[in-house]
Amino acid sequence: MKDVLFFDSMLTPKIITVVYWLLLLGVLISGLGIMFSGQTGGFLGGVAMIVGGAIGARIWCELLIVLFKIHDNIKRVARN
């Protein structure tokens, strides 16, 4: 707990996993909404939304995690 309170440990990488699953849930709900709403694009638009959204969410979360891993590696180099 002391590490988190004094910023010795990063809390955000742990939160990114939760955010990723919430993004996937949102993408799924949006895609299903597009599929069954009767709007232009219909079923294929919904499938494209689900696939594209899932890939986009994964890429965005991976980029955030890479930034934190770079931070950890720089911190390790600075100690040495």
Steps between C-alpha positions, in 0.01 A plus 500: 500500500789733576633458144170621354459790742852632437499431122775238520277255317279567199130432549388576144634181333273299728205717408566468125391134507163596647463784249575255216218266604261793541593622151433153358161492670417843358610396152288185520190691613551763230551238232189308602306826508607579145417145386143504627406869471406490134735785414705519183783249518293251692646165590833538319550845650451355846746219436752752366446715809563205732812380317646847438416622849654195667820541299510875567445454874774237516750721313422803717541305826821334379648840413422626849661194657810545281537853633497374857749222420731759345470696825589192706803426281625859520457490878705179515777650285510813719550285811800329345 
